[in-house]
């Protein structure tokens, strides 16, 4: 086996938005995978390579540690760093010329994010986080841990006890929710949690029987914010609910406008989607008073609660009345939409009802996913990732504010803003942006009928900062063209 010293074919671009360590890891990994760096070849010392690339030694040592953990490098102290034995990966064929994104996917109703990214389009649709700067070593460690565990032959419909306890502690620290594992049911995300709540009412197992929430097994009335989260309407309607649009304003849902015959009302008090309001305390108290008077259940979607940029977030609505409020949460925005972990927080009696419904539906959350998530929580990896992403999203939010200025709303939290526009300017702005490679959506997808609020819902989570800056410049020009009057 060759042990000769090799100059690695790598280059660092300081102007790129990708961190230097990540650039170095990717360049070295690609060189070894392609055979440009062969097994047994010796790499320069970290000090030498740092001087050659003009970076700090820490950048190189962190990159080496990452590649050691992945098995690309081997060596021992004092003997140097070598390329490990591996089979060079076959080179993929040249990719075809990217096609522009389709007007709509026949299944999803709109082009997928992968299609849009492959076509070189900046995707500013709301709902996706930035997933390219994860601590990959922490994720690999979590999945290795999960793979070592034996599968369960009788999974608890409430979720693994260890994860439920860790989630209860996480919610106590981050959201001021004082609960124990007996109050937590592990779901596959907010949608799954809302579906279980809908199924509970649809099967006549809802709480507070004999009050306004008593409904037949076939039909119940569910209030959903208008404008609001379209998937909430879809999920509850699929469980037989009669959807009742509930008006919101810049502060959130308006309790005074809620009808008295609702079985439940779905709300996003931490960061209303899409207007971006934060439900103030007096209105929260009025909402709870309405629920106590009518016997309804308040379903609190803790949407975007983790990312607040002006002041500390208000504690969860659940704390005002744990018996009337069911809290839904997820790690989709915090960590990864593909992870499939969320939670329902409720009083033990209501949680037992939900667990029975879930068992009847044979619905469950993956055991390995639960084990991996538990390790991320236990080791503090999730907290560290959350702190990094708060800083990252705050920079992106500042960039959007810089370019689109005082027009925008809902910018104090979350991963999206609302850009109100005159109704006749919305379509031309979207069309002009599309011509320059920027995809953005209007408020029509958030409304039960014709939109009451007109404008653009701009998500800034799924693109790089460089892409976001260019996209904001494009939007600013388009808005200026069509709103001059």
C-alpha positions as CSV (number, residue, x, y, z in Angstrom):
1,X,0.0,0.0,0.0
2,X,1.3,3.4,-1.0
3,X,2.3,5.7,1.9
4,X,3.4,8.7,-0.1
5,X,2.5,12.3,0.9
6,X,-0.2,13.7,-1.4
7,X,-1.3,17.3,-2.0
8,X,-5.1,17.0,-1.8
9,X,-7.0,18.7,-4.7
10,X,-9.2,21.0,-2.7
11,X,-10.2,24.6,-2.9
12,X,-11.8,26.9,-0.3
13,X,-14.2,29.7,-1.3
14,X,-14.4,32.3,1.4
15,X,-17.3,34.2,-0.3
16,X,-19.5,31.1,-0.3
17,X,-22.3,30.9,2.3
18,X,-21.2,27.3,3.2
19,X,-18.9,27.1,6.4
20,X,-15.2,26.5,5.6
21,X,-15.1,23.3,7.5
22,X,-18.1,21.9,5.6
23,X,-16.4,23.0,2.3
24,X,-13.2,21.2,3.2
25,X,-15.0,18.0,4.3
26,X,-17.1,17.9,1.1
27,X,-14.0,18.5,-1.1
28,X,-11.9,15.8,0.6
29,X,-14.8,13.3,0.6
30,X,-15.4,13.9,-3.1
31,X,-11.7,13.4,-3.9
32,X,-11.6,10.1,-2.0
33,X,-14.9,8.9,-3.4
34,X,-13.8,9.6,-7.0
35,X,-10.3,8.1,-6.6
36,X,-8.5,11.4,-6.9
37,X,-7.2,10.5,-3.5
38,X,-6.4,6.8,-3.2
39,X,-6.3,4.4,-0.3
40,X,-3.0,4.6,1.6
41,X,-2.0,8.1,0.4
42,X,-0.9,10.3,3.2
43,X,-2.4,13.8,3.7
44,X,-0.4,16.8,4.8
45,X,-0.5,17.6,8.5
46,X,-3.3,19.8,9.8
47,X,-0.9,22.7,10.3
48,X,0.6,22.4,6.7
49,X,-2.8,22.1,5.1
50,X,-4.2,25.0,7.0
51,X,-1.3,27.2,5.8
52,X,-1.8,26.0,2.2
53,X,-5.5,26.8,2.2
54,X,-5.2,30.0,4.2
55,X,-7.5,28.9,7.0
56,X,-7.2,28.3,10.7
57,X,-5.9,25.0,11.9
58,X,-9.2,24.4,13.7
59,X,-11.0,24.3,10.4
60,X,-8.7,21.5,9.2
61,X,-8.7,19.5,12.4
62,X,-12.5,19.6,12.6
63,X,-12.7,18.4,9.0
64,X,-10.3,15.6,9.7
65,X,-12.3,14.5,12.8
66,X,-15.5,14.5,10.7
67,X,-13.8,12.2,8.0
68,X,-12.3,10.0,10.7
69,X,-15.8,9.5,12.1
70,X,-17.1,8.6,8.7
71,X,-14.4,6.1,8.0
72,X,-12.7,8.0,5.2
73,X,-9.4,8.5,7.0
74,X,-7.3,6.4,9.4
75,X,-4.0,6.8,11.2
76,X,-2.7,7.1,14.7
77,X,-1.0,9.8,16.8
78,X,2.4,10.6,15.5
79,X,2.2,8.5,12.3
80,X,0.2,10.8,10.0
81,X,-3.2,10.9,8.4
82,X,-4.0,8.5,5.6
83,X,-6.8,7.7,3.2
84,X,-8.6,4.6,4.4
85,X,-9.2,1.6,2.3
86,X,-12.4,2.0,0.2
87,X,-13.9,1.2,-3.2
88,X,-14.0,4.3,-5.4
89,X,-17.6,5.1,-6.1
90,X,-18.8,5.0,-9.7
91,X,-19.1,8.4,-11.2
92,X,-22.7,9.4,-12.0
93,X,-23.6,10.2,-15.6
94,X,-23.8,13.8,-16.7
95,X,-27.1,15.2,-15.5
96,X,-29.5,16.3,-18.2
97,X,-30.4,19.9,-18.7
98,X,-32.7,20.9,-15.8
99,X,-36.3,21.5,-16.8
100,X,-38.2,24.4,-15.4
101,X,-40.5,23.4,-12.5
102,X,-43.9,22.1,-13.6
103,X,-46.9,24.3,-13.0
104,X,-48.3,21.7,-10.7
105,X,-47.5,18.1,-9.6
106,X,-50.6,15.9,-10.2
107,X,-50.3,14.5,-6.7
108,X,-49.0,17.4,-4.6
109,X,-50.8,20.2,-6.6
110,X,-47.5,22.1,-6.9
111,X,-43.9,21.3,-7.9
112,X,-41.8,19.6,-5.3
113,X,-38.9,21.4,-3.6
114,X,-36.5,18.9,-5.2
115,X,-37.8,19.8,-8.7
116,X,-37.5,23.5,-8.0
117,X,-34.0,23.2,-6.6
118,X,-32.9,21.1,-9.5
119,X,-34.1,23.7,-11.9
120,X,-32.0,26.4,-10.2
121,X,-35.0,28.3,-8.8
122,X,-35.0,30.0,-5.4
123,X,-37.9,28.5,-3.5
124,X,-39.4,31.0,-1.1
125,X,-42.5,29.0,-0.3
126,X,-43.1,28.8,3.4
127,X,-42.9,25.7,5.5
128,X,-39.4,24.3,5.2
129,X,-36.3,24.8,7.4
130,X,-32.6,24.9,6.5
131,X,-31.3,21.3,6.7
132,X,-27.8,21.6,5.1
133,X,-25.9,22.6,8.2
134,X,-26.7,19.8,10.6
135,X,-24.2,18.3,13.0
136,X,-23.8,15.2,11.0
137,X,-21.6,13.5,13.6
138,X,-24.4,13.9,16.1
139,X,-27.0,12.5,13.7
140,X,-24.8,9.5,12.8
141,X,-24.2,8.8,16.5
142,X,-28.0,8.9,17.1
143,X,-28.8,6.6,14.3
144,X,-26.1,4.1,15.3
145,X,-27.5,4.1,18.8
146,X,-31.0,3.4,17.4
147,X,-29.7,0.6,15.2
148,X,-28.3,-1.2,18.2
149,X,-31.6,-1.5,20.0
150,X,-33.9,-4.5,19.6
151,X,-37.3,-3.8,18.0
152,X,-40.3,-3.8,20.3
153,X,-43.0,-6.5,19.8
154,X,-45.6,-4.4,21.7
155,X,-45.0,-0.7,21.1
156,X,-46.8,1.7,23.5
157,X,-49.2,3.9,21.5
158,X,-48.2,6.8,23.7
159,X,-44.5,6.4,22.6
160,X,-41.3,5.3,24.3
161,X,-41.3,6.2,28.0
162,X,-37.7,7.6,27.9
163,X,-38.5,9.9,25.0
164,X,-41.7,11.1,26.6
165,X,-39.8,12.0,29.8
166,X,-37.1,13.8,27.7
167,X,-39.7,15.7,25.7
168,X,-41.5,16.8,28.9
169,X,-38.2,18.2,30.2
170,X,-37.5,19.9,26.9
171,X,-41.0,21.5,26.9
172,X,-40.5,22.7,30.5
173,X,-37.2,24.4,29.6
174,X,-38.2,25.9,26.2
175,X,-41.9,26.5,26.5
176,X,-42.7,26.8,30.2
177,X,-45.0,23.7,30.0
178,X,-44.9,22.0,33.3
179,X,-45.9,18.4,32.6
180,X,-44.6,14.9,33.1
181,X,-44.3,11.9,30.7
182,X,-47.9,10.9,31.6
183,X,-49.0,14.1,29.7
184,X,-47.0,13.4,26.5
185,X,-47.9,11.2,23.5
186,X,-45.2,11.0,20.8
187,X,-46.6,11.5,17.3
188,X,-45.1,11.6,13.8
189,X,-45.7,15.4,13.6
190,X,-48.3,18.1,14.0
191,X,-50.5,16.7,11.2
192,X,-50.5,13.3,12.8
193,X,-51.4,14.8,16.2
194,X,-54.3,16.8,14.7
195,X,-55.5,13.7,12.9
196,X,-55.7,11.8,16.1
197,X,-57.6,14.6,17.8
198,X,-60.0,14.6,14.9
199,X,-60.4,10.8,15.0
200,X,-61.2,11.0,18.7
201,X,-64.1,13.4,18.1
202,X,-65.2,11.5,14.9
203,X,-65.6,8.3,17.0
204,X,-67.6,10.0,19.7
205,X,-64.8,9.8,22.3
206,X,-64.2,13.5,22.7
207,X,-64.1,15.0,26.2
208,X,-66.7,16.9,28.1
209,X,-69.7,14.8,26.9
210,X,-73.0,16.5,27.6
211,X,-71.7,20.0,26.6
212,X,-71.2,21.7,23.3
213,X,-68.5,19.2,22.3
214,X,-71.0,16.3,22.3
215,X,-71.4,15.3,18.7
216,X,-72.5,12.3,16.7
217,X,-69.8,9.9,15.5
218,X,-70.2,11.2,11.9
219,X,-70.0,14.9,12.2
220,X,-68.6,17.6,14.5
221,X,-68.0,21.3,14.0
222,X,-64.3,22.4,14.1
223,X,-63.1,26.0,14.0
224,X,-60.0,26.8,12.0
225,X,-58.3,30.2,11.7
226,X,-59.2,32.2,8.5
227,X,-56.8,32.7,6.9
228,X,-54.9,29.8,8.4
229,X,-53.1,26.5,7.9
230,X,-54.8,24.8,4.9
231,X,-53.7,21.3,5.9
232,X,-55.5,21.7,9.3
233,X,-58.8,22.2,7.3
234,X,-58.0,19.1,5.1
235,X,-57.1,16.9,8.1
236,X,-60.2,17.7,10.1
237,X,-62.5,17.6,7.1
238,X,-61.2,14.1,6.3
239,X,-62.3,13.0,9.8
240,X,-65.8,14.2,9.1
241,X,-65.6,17.7,10.6
242,X,-67.7,20.6,9.4
243,X,-65.1,23.3,9.0
244,X,-66.0,26.7,10.4
245,X,-63.7,29.5,9.4
246,X,-62.8,31.7,12.4
247,X,-61.6,35.2,11.6
248,X,-58.1,36.4,12.7
249,X,-56.5,39.8,12.7
250,X,-52.9,41.1,13.2
251,X,-52.9,39.7,16.8
252,X,-54.4,36.3,16.0
253,X,-57.7,34.6,16.5
254,X,-60.7,36.7,17.7
255,X,-62.5,34.9,20.6
256,X,-65.4,37.3,20.5
257,X,-66.2,36.0,17.0
258,X,-66.2,32.3,17.8
259,X,-69.6,30.5,17.6
260,X,-70.7,28.6,20.7
261,X,-71.4,25.3,19.0
262,X,-67.8,24.3,18.1
263,X,-66.4,21.0,19.4
264,X,-62.9,22.3,19.0
265,X,-61.0,25.2,17.6
266,X,-57.5,25.0,16.0
267,X,-55.2,28.0,16.6
268,X,-51.6,29.0,16.2
269,X,-51.0,31.5,19.0
270,X,-47.2,31.6,19.0
271,X,-47.0,32.9,15.4
272,X,-50.2,32.9,13.5
273,X,-50.0,31.4,10.0
274,X,-49.9,33.3,7.7
275,X,-50.4,36.8,9.2
276,X,-47.7,36.3,11.8
277,X,-49.4,37.7,14.9
278,X,-48.7,36.7,18.5
279,X,-51.8,36.1,20.5
280,X,-51.6,38.6,23.4
281,X,-52.4,37.5,27.0
282,X,-55.8,39.3,27.4
283,X,-57.0,37.5,24.2
284,X,-55.6,34.2,25.4
285,X,-57.6,34.6,28.6
286,X,-60.8,35.4,26.6
287,X,-60.2,32.3,24.5
288,X,-59.9,30.1,27.5
289,X,-63.0,31.7,29.0
290,X,-64.9,30.9,25.8
291,X,-63.8,27.3,25.9
292,X,-64.8,26.8,29.5
293,X,-68.2,28.4,28.8
294,X,-69.0,26.4,25.7
295,X,-67.2,23.1,26.6
296,X,-65.0,23.2,23.5
297,X,-61.4,22.0,23.2
298,X,-58.7,24.4,22.1
299,X,-56.1,22.7,19.9
300,X,-52.9,24.8,20.2
301,X,-50.4,24.3,17.3
302,X,-47.2,25.6,18.8
303,X,-46.1,26.7,15.3
304,X,-42.8,28.6,15.1
305,X,-42.6,29.0,18.9
306,X,-38.9,28.1,18.9
307,X,-37.8,31.1,16.8
308,X,-38.5,34.5,18.3
309,X,-36.5,37.5,17.3
310,X,-37.8,40.5,19.3
311,X,-38.6,39.3,22.8
312,X,-38.9,36.0,24.6
313,X,-41.8,33.9,23.4
314,X,-45.0,33.8,25.6
315,X,-45.4,30.5,27.4
316,X,-47.7,28.0,25.7
317,X,-51.4,28.6,25.9
318,X,-51.7,25.1,27.4
319,X,-50.4,26.5,30.8
320,X,-53.5,28.6,31.2
321,X,-55.9,25.6,31.3
322,X,-54.3,22.2,30.8
323,X,-57.8,20.5,30.9
324,X,-59.1,22.5,27.9
325,X,-56.0,22.9,25.8
326,X,-54.4,20.2,23.7
327,X,-50.8,21.2,22.7
328,X,-49.4,20.0,19.4
329,X,-45.6,20.3,18.6
330,X,-43.1,19.0,16.2
331,X,-39.4,18.9,15.4
332,X,-40.0,19.4,11.7
333,X,-38.9,23.0,11.7
334,X,-36.4,22.7,14.6
335,X,-34.5,19.7,13.2
336,X,-35.7,18.0,10.0
337,X,-39.2,17.6,8.3
338,X,-38.1,14.0,7.3
339,X,-37.5,12.9,10.9
340,X,-41.2,12.5,11.7
341,X,-41.3,13.3,15.4
342,X,-43.9,15.4,17.2
343,X,-46.0,15.3,20.4
344,X,-49.4,15.9,21.9
345,X,-49.5,17.3,25.4
346,X,-52.8,16.9,27.3
347,X,-54.2,15.9,30.6
348,X,-53.8,12.1,31.4
349,X,-57.5,11.3,30.9
350,X,-57.6,13.0,27.5
351,X,-54.3,11.4,26.6
352,X,-55.6,8.0,27.4
353,X,-58.5,8.6,25.0
354,X,-56.1,9.6,22.3
355,X,-53.9,6.5,23.0
356,X,-57.0,4.2,22.7
357,X,-58.0,5.8,19.4
358,X,-54.4,5.5,18.1
359,X,-54.3,1.8,19.1
360,X,-57.5,1.2,17.2
361,X,-56.1,2.8,14.1
362,X,-52.8,0.8,14.4
363,X,-51.0,4.2,14.2
364,X,-47.6,4.5,15.7
365,X,-44.3,6.4,15.6
366,X,-41.2,4.5,14.4
367,X,-39.2,3.0,17.3
368,X,-35.8,3.7,15.8
369,X,-36.7,7.3,15.1
370,X,-37.9,7.7,18.8
371,X,-34.6,6.2,20.0
372,X,-32.5,8.5,17.8
373,X,-34.4,11.6,18.9
374,X,-34.1,10.6,22.6
375,X,-30.3,10.5,22.2
376,X,-30.2,13.9,20.5
377,X,-32.2,15.3,23.4
378,X,-30.2,13.5,26.1
379,X,-26.8,14.6,24.8
380,X,-27.9,18.3,24.3
381,X,-27.4,18.0,20.5
382,X,-30.9,19.3,19.8
383,X,-30.4,22.3,22.1
384,X,-27.1,23.2,20.4
385,X,-28.7,22.9,17.0
386,X,-31.6,25.1,18.0
387,X,-29.2,27.8,19.3
388,X,-27.3,27.8,16.0
389,X,-30.4,27.9,13.9
390,X,-31.9,30.8,15.9
391,X,-28.8,32.9,14.9
392,X,-29.0,31.7,11.3
393,X,-32.7,32.5,10.9
394,X,-32.3,35.9,12.6
395,X,-29.7,36.8,9.9
396,X,-32.1,35.7,7.2
397,X,-35.0,37.6,8.7
398,X,-32.8,40.8,8.9
399,X,-32.0,40.3,5.2
400,X,-35.7,40.1,4.2
401,X,-36.5,43.2,6.3
402,X,-33.5,45.1,4.8
403,X,-34.8,44.5,1.2
404,X,-38.6,44.6,1.6
405,X,-38.7,47.1,4.4
406,X,-41.8,48.4,6.3
407,X,-44.2,46.6,4.0
408,X,-43.7,43.2,5.6
409,X,-45.6,41.8,8.7
410,X,-45.2,38.8,11.0
411,X,-41.4,39.2,11.0
412,X,-40.9,38.9,14.8
413,X,-40.9,35.1,14.8
414,X,-40.8,32.0,12.7
415,X,-39.5,31.2,9.2
416,X,-41.9,33.3,7.1
417,X,-43.2,36.8,6.6
418,X,-46.2,38.3,5.0
419,X,-45.8,40.9,2.3
420,X,-49.3,42.6,1.8
421,X,-50.0,43.8,-1.7
422,X,-52.9,45.4,-3.6
423,X,-55.0,42.6,-5.0
424,X,-54.2,43.5,-8.6
425,X,-50.5,43.5,-8.0
426,X,-50.2,39.9,-6.6
427,X,-50.2,38.0,-9.8
428,X,-47.9,40.3,-11.8
429,X,-45.3,40.3,-8.9
430,X,-45.4,36.5,-8.8
431,X,-45.0,36.2,-12.6
432,X,-42.1,38.7,-12.7
433,X,-40.4,36.9,-9.9
434,X,-40.8,33.5,-11.7
435,X,-39.2,34.9,-14.9
436,X,-36.1,35.7,-12.8
437,X,-36.0,32.3,-11.1
438,X,-37.8,33.0,-7.8
439,X,-40.8,30.9,-6.7
440,X,-43.2,32.5,-4.2
441,X,-46.8,31.9,-3.3
442,X,-49.7,34.2,-2.4
443,X,-52.3,33.9,0.5
444,X,-54.8,32.0,-1.6
445,X,-53.6,28.6,-0.2
446,X,-54.2,29.9,3.4
447,X,-57.9,30.8,2.8
448,X,-61.0,28.7,3.0
449,X,-62.6,30.7,0.2
450,X,-61.6,33.9,-1.6
451,X,-58.6,35.5,0.2
452,X,-59.5,38.3,2.7
453,X,-55.8,39.3,2.9
454,X,-53.9,39.7,-0.3
455,X,-50.1,39.4,-0.6
456,X,-47.2,37.0,-0.6
457,X,-46.2,34.5,2.1
458,X,-42.4,34.5,1.9
459,X,-40.5,31.6,3.5
460,X,-36.8,32.1,4.1
461,X,-35.8,28.7,5.6
462,X,-35.0,26.5,2.7
463,X,-32.6,28.6,0.6
464,X,-29.1,29.7,1.2
465,X,-28.4,33.2,2.4
466,X,-26.9,34.0,-1.0
467,X,-30.0,32.7,-2.8
468,X,-32.2,34.6,-0.4
469,X,-30.4,37.9,-1.0
470,X,-30.8,37.6,-4.8
471,X,-34.5,36.5,-4.4
472,X,-35.3,39.5,-2.1
473,X,-33.7,41.9,-4.7
474,X,-35.8,40.3,-7.4
475,X,-39.0,40.7,-5.3
476,X,-38.2,44.3,-4.3
477,X,-37.9,45.3,-8.0
478,X,-41.1,43.5,-9.0
479,X,-43.0,45.0,-6.1
480,X,-41.7,48.5,-7.0
481,X,-42.8,48.0,-10.6
482,X,-46.4,47.0,-9.8
483,X,-47.1,49.2,-6.8
484,X,-45.8,52.6,-8.0
485,X,-49.3,54.2,-8.0
